[in-house]
Amino acid sequence: MAMGGAFPFQWPADPGLDAVALLLPLPAAVPADAGVPYYADAAAAADMHAVAMPDFAAALAAMRREEEEAAGIRLVHLLMSCAGSVEAGDHAGAAAHLVDAHAALAAVSPGSGIGRVAVHFTAALSRRLFPPTPSPPPPPASTDAAAEHAFLYHRFYEAGPYLKFAHFTANQAILEAVQGCKHVHIIDFSIMQGLQWPALIQALALRPGGPPSLRLTGIGPPSPPGRDDLRDVGVRLADLARSVRVHFSFRGVAANRLDEVRPWMLQVSQGEAVAVSSVLQLHRLLADPSDSDASFSRAGAAPPAIDAVLDCVSSLRPRVVAVVEQEADHNKPGFLDRFTEALFYYSAVFDSLDAASGGAGDAAAEAYLEREICDIVCGEGADRRERHEPLRRWRDRLGRAGLAAVPLGANALRQARMLVGLFSGEGHCVEEADGCLTLGWHGRPLFSASAWRAEENNNNHSDNSNAEDGSSGSGSEESNISCSS
């Protein structure tokens, strides 16, 4: 499925002044003996044109807005009808609705929020109903795929406030949790390009009393042959840490899935203050609610992946676990419910992305979101990874894993609002609810941030030992880098 790019449907060009003038009444002929110079009537006609033209243009614009709103509503109904037929197993009915949806797209401006998001949902439904001819899938860590994913991620980071909000809020929670600690070990569940950590390293460098010794363990997918992407990230961060005189070491752990990582791979040393950062990762460990409970209840069945990872996290006795997730409900068992929720959620995200870009849009950032949409619409069972759930369910799940909530204070709220306000202007909002923060668009929450800690670690302050940063013999694919000021 093509990502980004130009949309094929456009409104016809606005009529020019000549076309408008043709629709206005011509001045009446003036008798020769009327005793009034003709130019006086001509001037009056010109005044009439000057008044009538703005009125006509405004009426034309209002009419087009009404037509587009009606077309957008019809398009949404067609897409939902198609999804309902898919859920009912009515392939012929779904295909007929899809044909109508493709036709309805022509009446919706591709520059509007619903126009942009509808293109992706229509394409995803097409892919589900008429999947491409099966072909051998490319290697999961191919050079092209990894480079494309990194590019789209970076463009999404730059295009909107979402990942900046996530990184800032997580960093603020970590800074407060490790205040006064001499040895800090941060575990990043998805290191990507390491965009989250330069700001934290610089903040630690300015900490009263001097910076701590910082270890960073970054988890990421295996690199393509001939490359070591994790090490490259570590080298860049080590250079930055050296420049601001922070004693720093980095270790990369390669894994395709978080549930492949075991506690011993993370090499947590005694006396370290452990912090875990998970930005938009935990939802990918979820399964269909009806399936996970049943499978876990069977004798001898392995626990669900999310429970295994949260048990691993809890066993590390972290001072803080920073969790940022999409504030959505895309893990419903019914396809129509899931589709409807996703359609309205991503409509809001696309609107907010459009506002953040000043109306110019960003095809690469939209392509990043298109991948999520395609996964939600086309994937079923183990093939679906984007299983977003709302904060209330994460509260229950993290609590069952032995993690206690840590309120994000007024300072974090105030600074997050300043960050989002400077970046995106009106429309975006940051709100606090029960110690958690949400980033929303015109009152609708889009992303939630929360902080947690191991309950048995509430009074654990034994972080001043001189334990060495690391131990040997992990046996996992890794990259180790260290530097000192």
GUDREN-983956 format. One record per residue (C-alpha): residue number from 1; residue in three letters; x, y, z. Coordinates in steps of 0.001 Angstrom, whole numbers, padded with zeros to 6 digits, m for minus. Layout:
  tordo  drenvo     east    north       up
    NUM     ALA        X        Y        Z
...
//
This chain:
  tordo  drenvo     east    north       up
      1     MET   000000   000000   000000
      2     ALA   001435   003318  m001001
      3     MET   002236   005619   001846
      4     GLY   001992   009382   001767
      5     GLY   002265   011046  m001610
      6     ALA  m000210   013227  m003441
      7     PHE  m003917   012595  m003254
      8     PRO  m005698   012047  m006584
      9     PHE  m008825   014036  m005788
     10     GLN  m008908   017853  m005851
     11     TRP  m011540   020533  m005820
     12     PRO  m011981   022405  m009114
     13     ALA  m010283   025763  m009213
     14     ASP  m012191   028740  m007788
     15     PRO  m013971   030814  m010439
     16     GLY  m012043   033931  m011318
     17     LEU  m013347   037478  m011301
     18     ASP  m014473   037220  m014907
     19     ALA  m016593   034184  m014161
     20     VAL  m018146   035941  m011181
     21     ALA  m018879   039043  m013191
     22     LEU  m020719   037012  m015815
     23     LEU  m023183   035872  m013155
     24     LEU  m024066   039437  m012126
     25     PRO  m026788   041522  m013853
     26     LEU  m025567   043969  m016468
     27     PRO  m026415   047678  m015979
     28     ALA  m029564   048826  m017754
     29     ALA  m029211   050859  m020923
     30     VAL  m029365   054625  m020360
     31     PRO  m031569   056705  m022696
     32     ALA  m029741   059413  m024591
     33     ASP  m032067   062129  m023250
     34     ALA  m031913   061046  m019630
     35     GLY  m029659   063954  m018853
     36     VAL  m027384   061774  m016704
     37     PRO  m023849   060977  m017838
     38     TYR  m023407   057291  m018635
     39     TYR  m020281   057081  m016508
     40     ALA  m022385   057763  m013427
     41     ASP  m024400   054594  m014006
     42     ALA  m021166   052752  m014806
     43     ALA  m019714   053893  m011497
     44     ALA  m022854   052769  m009708
     45     ALA  m022645   049385  m011436
     46     ALA  m019030   049108  m010343
     47     ASP  m020093   049806  m006767
     48     MET  m022771   047133  m007108
     49     HIS  m020155   044658  m008349
     50     ALA  m017874   045509  m005448
     51     VAL  m020647   044744  m002976
     52     ALA  m022058   041715  m004750
     53     MET  m018788   039911  m005469
     54     PRO  m017792   039361  m001802
     55     ASP  m021353   038270  m001015
     56     PHE  m021289   035786  m003866
     57     ALA  m017849   034464  m002916
     58     ALA  m018951   034000   000695
     59     ALA  m022128   032220  m000382
     60     LEU  m020146   029993  m002733
     61     ALA  m017650   029106   000023
     62     ALA  m020473   028359   002468
     63     MET  m022211   026168  m000093
     64     ARG  m019012   024216  m000720
     65     ARG  m018443   023740   003005
     66     GLU  m021953   022368   003398
     67     GLU  m021509   020059   000414
     68     GLU  m018179   018801   001711
     69     GLU  m019551   018245   005211
     70     ALA  m022408   016225   003755
     71     ALA  m019983   014261   001562
     72     GLY  m017740   013620   004555
     73     ILE  m020643   012315   006641
     74     ARG  m021728   010044   003792
     75     LEU  m018171   008766   003386
     76     VAL  m017915   007933   007094
     77     HIS  m021206   006015   006932
     78     LEU  m020005   004094   003883
     79     LEU  m016743   003142   005578
     80     MET  m018573   002004   008724
     81     SER  m021091   000053   006620
     82     CYS  m018187  m001655   004864
     83     ALA  m016637  m002527   008236
     84     GLY  m019980  m003884   009451
     85     SER  m020207  m006141   006413
     86     VAL  m016657  m007338   007037
     87     GLU  m017561  m008253   010606
     88     ALA  m020675  m010081   009359
     89     GLY  m018651  m012031   006804
     90     ASP  m020539  m010436   003907
     91     HIS  m017698  m010031   001417
     92     ALA  m019947  m008978  m001475
     93     GLY  m021705  m006338   000604
     94     ALA  m018405  m005026   001939
     95     ALA  m017006  m004805  m001600
     96     ALA  m020071  m002844  m002775
     97     HIS  m019764  m000365   000100
     98     LEU  m016059  m000025  m000663
     99     VAL  m016793   000880  m004297
    100     ASP  m019193   003585  m003107
    101     ALA  m016595   004839  m000612
    102     HIS  m014001   005196  m003368
    103     ALA  m016503   007226  m005392
    104     ALA  m017409   009372  m002375
    105     LEU  m013756   010261  m001845
    106     ALA  m013910   012396  m005003
    107     ALA  m016349   014770  m003298
    108     VAL  m014165   015302  m000225
    109     SER  m011193   017639  m000255
    110     PRO  m007932   015749   000356
    111     GLY  m006789   018762   002368
    112     SER  m009470   018259   005016
    113     GLY  m008967   016097   008089
    114     ILE  m011614   013536   007104
    115     GLY  m010339   013531   003530
    116     ARG  m006793   012716   004586
    117     VAL  m007681   010000   007054
    118     ALA  m010391   008467   004843
    119     VAL  m007852   007811   002100
    120     HIS  m005872   005590   004480
    121     PHE  m008886   003761   005916
    122     THR  m010310   003139   002455
    123     ALA  m006953   001769   001325
    124     ALA  m006738  m000439   004428
    125     LEU  m010202  m001873   003806
    126     SER  m009216  m002534   000194
    127     ARG  m006148  m004394   001370
    128     ARG  m008206  m006458   003818
    129     LEU  m010868  m007384   001268
    130     PHE  m008493  m007863  m001640
    131     PRO  m005083  m008775  m000212
    132     PRO  m002151  m008614  m002608
    133     THR  m000921  m011789  m004232
    134     PRO   001066  m013708  m001623
    135     SER   004794  m013301  m001972
    136     PRO   007750  m014140   000257
    137     PRO   007921  m011457   002956
    138     PRO   011107  m009405   003131
    139     PRO   013508  m010107   005991
    140     PRO   012276  m008320   009135
    141     ALA   015586  m006502   009575
    142     SER   016302  m005718   005926
    143     THR   018336  m002587   005312
    144     ASP   015596  m000850   003322
    145     ALA   012831  m001614   005831
    146     ALA   014904  m000483   008803
    147     ALA   015981   002718   007087
    148     GLU   012406   003526   006027
    149     HIS   011035   002933   009514
    150     ALA   013728   005131   011057
    151     PHE   013004   007883   008536
    152     LEU   009228   007836   009130
    153     TYR   009695   007756   012903
    154     HIS   011946   010790   012796
    155     ARG   009515   012712   010579
    156     PHE   006635   011872   012915
    157     TYR   008774   013081   015821
    158     GLU   009399   016401   014079
    159     ALA   005887   016927   012703
    160     GLY   003878   017040   015919
    161     PRO   004103   017393   019696
    162     TYR   003273   013754   020443
    163     LEU   006697   012134   020843
    164     LYS   008194   015310   022293
    165     PHE   005480   015286   024947
    166     ALA   006158   011596   025595
    167     HIS   009915   012039   025953
    168     PHE   009669   015176   028062
    169     THR   007156   013682   030492
    170     ALA   009110   010439   030875
    171     ASN   012373   012335   031407
    172     GLN   010799   014569   034025
    173     ALA   009547   011540   035946
    174     ILE   013004   009940   035769
    175     LEU   014790   013112   036906
    176     GLU   012594   013405   039970
    177     ALA   012848   009708   040818
    178     VAL   016663   009535   040721
    179     GLN   017315   012838   042441
    180     GLY   020383   012472   044652
    181     CYS   021299   008998   043324
    182     LYS   024942   008443   042385
    183     HIS   024450   005465   040067
    184     VAL   021555   005550   037623
    185     HIS   020630   002770   035193
    186     ILE   017988   003607   032581
    187     ILE   016399   000857   030484
    188     ASP   014778   002050   027251
    189     PHE   012260  m000398   025793
    190     SER   012696   001084   022296
    191     ILE   015865   003081   021803
    192     MET   015205   003937   018118
    193     GLN   017587   006828   017290
    194     GLY   018000   007758   020958
    195     LEU   016058   011005   020508
    196     GLN   014786   010909   024084
    197     TRP   018112   010996   025872
    198     PRO   020176   014082   024898
    199     ALA   017848   016344   026906
    200     LEU   018072   014072   029961
    201     ILE   021869   013806   029778
    202     GLN   022140   017583   029652
    203     ALA   019715   017960   032576
    204     LEU   021744   015496   034653
    205     ALA   024922   017407   033816
    206     LEU   023400   020514   035430
    207     ARG   022138   018703   038524
    208     PRO   023133   020360   041814
    209     GLY   025923   018400   043397
    210     GLY   027120   017041   040073
    211     PRO   025833   014427   037634
    212     PRO   025486   010739   038497
    213     SER   027210   007870   036785
    214     LEU   024715   007009   034045
    215     ARG   024159   003662   032381
    216     LEU   021726   003345   029493
    217     THR   020500   000004   028191
    218     GLY   018738   000373   024866
    219     ILE   016563  m002393   023473
    220     GLY   016011  m002529   019733
    221     PRO   015641  m004922   016804
    222     PRO   018667  m006760   015409
    223     SER   020615  m004729   012871
    224     PRO   020920  m005733   009213
    225     PRO   024109  m007564   008210
    226     GLY   027138  m005315   008177
    227     ARG   025601  m002721   010517
    228     ASP   025265  m002149   014245
    229     ASP   022543   000445   014675
    230     LEU   022436   000100   018451
    231     ARG   026152   000794   018717
    232     ASP   025824   003825   016434
    233     VAL   023214   005302   018769
    234     GLY   025434   004591   021753
    235     VAL   028427   006298   020148
    236     ARG   026445   009476   019487
    237     LEU   025106   009588   023049
    238     ALA   028554   008849   024493
    239     ASP   030004   011778   022547
    240     LEU   027332   014069   023943
    241     ALA   027824   012794   027511
    242     ARG   031582   013346   027231
    243     SER   031049   016918   026069
    244     VAL   028972   017757   029168
    245     ARG   031172   015722   031565
    246     VAL   028725   012946   032433
    247     HIS   030223   009519   033128
    248     PHE   028235   007374   030705
    249     SER   028040   003808   029477
    250     PHE   025724   002320   026901
    251     ARG   024690  m001241   026211
    252     GLY   022455  m002334   023362
    253     VAL   020307  m005454   023642
    254     ALA   018946  m006753   020328
    255     ALA   015518  m008379   020431
    256     ASN   012598  m008521   018018
    257     ARG   010079  m008503   020878
    258     LEU   010196  m007236   024435
    259     ASP   009075  m010581   025819
    260     GLU   012298  m012092   024452
    261     VAL   014289  m010015   026951
    262     ARG   015096  m011639   030294
    263     PRO   016129  m009797   033486
    264     TRP   019654  m011225   033378
    265     MET   020181  m009691   029930
    266     LEU   019782  m006213   031415
    267     GLN   022686  m006686   033852
    268     VAL   021295  m004567   036663
    269     SER   023953  m004076   039347
    270     GLN   023322  m003851   043062
    271     GLY   023070  m000290   044261
    272     GLU   021848   001184   040988
    273     ALA   018755   003345   040830
    274     VAL   016808   001694   038011
    275     ALA   014465   003613   035726
    276     VAL   012464   002096   032866
    277     SER   011090   004066   029923
    278     SER   008393   002603   027677
    279     VAL   007120   004968   024981
    280     LEU   004344   003473   022804
    281     GLN   005591  m000108   023293
    282     LEU   003599  m002057   025888
    283     HIS   000393  m002201   023822
    284     ARG   002196  m004372   021268
    285     LEU   002416  m007151   023861
    286     LEU  m001351  m007413   024281
    287     ALA  m003570  m010087   022792
    288     ASP  m007305  m010244   022127
    289     PRO  m008941  m009957   025569
    290     SER  m011105  m013032   025009
    291     ASP  m008102  m015122   023969
    292     SER  m005523  m014114   026568
    293     ASP  m007654  m014913   029599
    294     ALA  m008670  m018300   028228
    295     SER  m005159  m019338   027242
    296     PHE  m003703  m018336   030584
    297     SER  m006341  m020311   032472
    298     ARG  m005293  m023556   030829
    299     ALA  m002987  m025692   032921
    300     GLY   000631  m025306   031911
    301     ALA  m000036  m022387   029550
    302     ALA   002564  m019629   029418
    303     PRO   001447  m016256   030820
    304     PRO   000511  m013562   028323
    305     ALA   003454  m011595   026949
    306     ILE   002399  m008399   028708
    307     ASP   002318  m010145   032096
    308     ALA   005724  m011703   031518
    309     VAL   007290  m008333   030658
    310     LEU   005651  m006498   033559
    311     ASP   006780  m009247   035943
    312     CYS   010299  m008762   034568
    313     VAL   010048  m005022   035151
    314     SER   008750  m005466   038672
    315     SER   011582  m007870   039495
    316     LEU   014086  m005095   038726
    317     ARG   012564  m003062   041579
    318     PRO   012680   000174   039609
    319     ARG   012427   003568   041203
    320     VAL   010285   004660   038272
    321     VAL   008637   003161   035209
    322     ALA   007575   005857   032742
    323     VAL   004765   004675   030458
    324     VAL   003355   006595   027489
    325     GLU   000609   005051   025376
    326     GLN  m002014   006098   022848
    327     GLU  m005211   007026   024659
    328     ALA  m007444   004870   022474
    329     ASP  m009342   001589   022543
    330     HIS  m008230  m000432   019528
    331     ASN  m008160  m003826   021224
    332     LYS  m011860  m004601   021083
    333     PRO  m012801  m008084   019884
    334     GLY  m015461  m006824   017438
    335     PHE  m014067  m005506   014158
    336     LEU  m016732  m002808   013694
    337     ASP  m016155  m001393   017184
    338     ARG  m012402  m001417   016635
    339     PHE  m012730   000177   013197
    340     THR  m015095   002910   014395
    341     GLU  m012883   003809   017344
    342     ALA  m009814   003930   015108
    343     LEU  m011539   006052   012458
    344     PHE  m012514   008780   014908
    345     TYR  m009253   008586   016855
    346     TYR  m007049   009003   013798
    347     SER  m009331   011713   012421
    348     ALA  m008477   013733   015532
    349     VAL  m004776   012892   015207
    350     PHE  m004724   013963   011554
    351     ASP  m006519   017218   012419
    352     SER  m003984   017958   015132
    353     LEU  m001085   017031   012851
    354     ASP  m002448   019385   010202
    355     ALA  m002664   022220   012735
    356     ALA   000862   021555   014003
    357     SER   002207   021831   010465
    358     GLY   000332   025055   009739
    359     GLY  m001965   023316   007275
    360     ALA   000878   022131   005067
    361     GLY   000667   018498   006175
    362     ASP   003538   016042   006241
    363     ALA   003303   013019   003980
    364     ALA   006020   011081   005816
    365     ALA   004415   011653   009232
    366     GLU   001077   010539   007789
    367     ALA   002775   007439   006367
    368     TYR   003955   006597   009879
    369     LEU   000335   006709   011057
    370     GLU  m000830   004851   007944
    371     ARG   001154   001815   009070
    372     GLU  m000724   001788   012372
    373     ILE  m004074   002148   010599
    374     CYS  m003285  m000706   008225
    375     ASP  m002301  m002957   011137
    376     ILE  m005496  m002187   013081
    377     VAL  m007768  m002698   010066
    378     CYS  m006041  m005607   008319
    379     GLY  m004431  m007561   011137
    380     GLU  m006162  m010292   013088
    381     GLY  m004951  m012615   015805
    382     ALA  m001206  m012761   016337
    383     ASP  m000645  m010683   013183
    384     ARG  m002041  m007521   014794
    385     ARG   000391  m005521   016927
    386     GLU  m001251  m002104   017407
    387     ARG  m003557  m002967   020320
    388     HIS  m003968   000409   022000
    389     GLU  m005948   000507   025235
    390     PRO  m007020   003460   027425
    391     LEU  m005246   004542   030591
    392     ARG  m007850   003054   032924
    393     ARG  m006941  m000451   031768
    394     TRP  m003230   000229   032080
    395     ARG  m003822   001336   035661
    396     ASP  m005384  m002024   036513
    397     ARG  m002775  m004017   034613
    398     LEU   000254  m002229   036076
    399     GLY  m001230  m002420   039555
    400     ARG  m001678  m006194   039259
    401     ALA   002009  m006434   038330
    402     GLY   003034  m004959   041684
    403     LEU   003642  m001396   040475
    404     ALA   002353   001625   042383
    405     ALA   001380   004895   040722
    406     VAL   003695   007901   041102
    407     PRO   001855   011197   040577
    408     LEU   003277   013480   037906
    409     GLY   003397   016775   039754
    410     ALA   002356   020309   038980
    411     ASN   005835   021109   037690
    412     ALA   005580   018430   035004
    413     LEU   002107   019658   034029
    414     ARG   003190   023284   033761
    415     GLN   006285   022529   031708
    416     ALA   004437   020104   029430
    417     ARG   001853   022782   028688
    418     MET   004623   025242   027867
    419     LEU   006286   022722   025558
    420     VAL   003106   021888   023667
    421     GLY   002032   025528   023498
    422     LEU   005328   026642   022011
    423     PHE   005322   023847   019494
    424     SER   001774   023620   018236
    425     GLY  m000258   026623   019311
    426     GLU  m004009   026441   019884
    427     GLY  m006002   023232   019792
    428     HIS  m003593   020968   021636
    429     CYS  m004015   020704   025381
    430     VAL  m002301   018956   028293
    431     GLU  m004488   017898   031205
    432     GLU  m003886   016169   034536
    433     ALA  m006099   013363   035821
    434     ASP  m005334   011351   038965
    435     GLY  m001616   012043   038742
    436     CYS  m001323   011237   035017
    437     LEU  m001000   013608   032058
    438     THR  m002810   013468   028735
    439     LEU  m002055   015260   025492
    440     GLY  m005277   016013   023653
    441     TRP  m006770   017816   020694
    442     HIS  m009730   020124   021418
    443     GLY  m010481   018205   024595
    444     ARG  m010080   014667   023204
    445     PRO  m007160   012817   024858
    446     LEU  m004775   011306   022297
    447     PHE  m001778   010193   024373
    448     SER  m001435   009440   028083
    449     ALA   001666   009524   030290
    450     SER   001964   007891   033694
    451     ALA   004712   006960   036170
    452     TRP   005026   003861   038370
    453     ARG   007436   002220   040778
    454     ALA   007886  m001142   042419
    455     GLU   005851  m001200   045605
    456     GLU   008593  m002962   047578
    457     ASN   011050  m000261   046465
    458     ASN   009201   002657   048011
    459     ASN   011684   002962   050858
    460     ASN   014729   001613   049049
    461     HIS   017467   004237   048971
    462     SER   020548   002003   048879
    463     ASP   021858   003508   045644
    464     ASN   025133   004945   046921
    465     SER   027272   001851   046587
    466     ASN   030248   001757   044271
    467     ALA   028999  m001209   042294
    468     GLU   030579  m001446   038892
    469     ASP   028407  m000618   035893
    470     GLY   027785  m004018   034404
    471     SER   028484  m007684   034730
    472     SER   029578  m010263   032255
    473     GLY   028093  m013148   030409
    474     SER   024708  m012033   029129
    475     GLY   024875  m014234   026069
    476     SER   022626  m011828   024112
    477     GLU   023510  m009796   021062
    478     GLU   024776  m006523   022489
    479     SER   026797  m003357   021956
    480     ASN   028814  m001898   024831
    481     ILE   030166   001655   024939
    482     SER   031521   003641   027842
    483     CYS   033021   007051   028344
    484     SER   034093   009228   031230
    485     SER   034590   012936   031591
//
